[in-house]
Amino acid sequence: MVKMKFHHTGWFKTIIENDIKVYKYHFCICGCEERIPYNYQHIYRGIPEYKINHDKKLSLKEYKKTYAKILSEPTIVKNGIKYYKNYFCECETKCGNRIPYPTNKKTIERHNRNGIPKFVKDHYLFGKNKGNKHSRWSKHLSQETKDKISKGNLGKRVSKKSRQKMSRSKSGEKCYWYGRPPPKSSSYGKGCYYNSPLQGKIWLRSTYELKYAKYLDLRCILWKYEYKTFKLSNGTTYTPDFYLVKKKKYREIKGYMSKYAQEKIELFQKEYNKNFKILYKEDLIKKGILTS
């Protein structure tokens, strides 16, 4: 028989409470807020969610009494989703999003035990632990293990092939921003909102795009911003900036062209052969959109 080594770090860390060995980060979800007792068989079967004989369903009265504080918090409904009225995300980007109200028993129990979260889901990556590979588990790791991890990562180099694999794994439909509106805190350009009489209120990524949108509106040219996303053969996607509806033309506004963007645009033109044109700063000056 081969003995399995098991390290009690992170979520499996144990403490002694009332002369009993229990898990530090696992609580019974029935509402009693007691820790789960340790058992070596949990290594193979998984740590249970309830203590022994605690998996009985609570009555409605008991449920309301147990979680009265959470259920009594004022709420607001937006786009069919329930949020806390007085709790907002505290990430560095200052997104201003409200914290979602718990919809099932597990989330209500978690909010009651740990308190209402300070961050919207996945927004904690922009907080104090930004750039830390082990940001999710850093709270539960000791300083010695953190030092070992940092020393182990020193001097490691990533090859070009592995970089390409990493970029492909997070590009196209797998990208976090695929099918979502562009973020306010964009890493390039100076974005802003624009109230277009033809398009309505829309977020544009750069000042060049803003001026081009105003240029189209003055000439009563019907346009749409980032109208369609095209899938490319290399696994990535490409979305042209503007689509002129009546002329069926695509326009891309570029102040600076990187090698990566140029390769993507060339591949898009080969595969789709659309009525497409790139407008650089010089082109915008010729049309009178920009001043030299």
Buried (B, 14 or more C-beta within 10 A) or exposed (E): EEEEEEEEEBEBBBEEEEEEEBBBBBBBBBBEEBBBBBEEEBEEEEBBBBBEEBEEEBEEEEBEEBBEEBBEBEBEEEEEEEBBEEBBBBBEEEBEBBBBBBEEBEBBBBBBBEEBBBBBEEBBBBBEBEEBEBBEBBEBBEEEBBEEBEEEEEEEEEEEEEEEEEEEEEBBEEEEEEEEEBBEEEEEBEBEEBEBEEBEEBBBBBBBBBBBBEBBBEEEBEBEBBBEEBBBEBEBBBBBBBBBEEEEBBBBBBBEEEEEBEEBBEBBEEBEEBEBEBBBBEBBEEEEBBEE
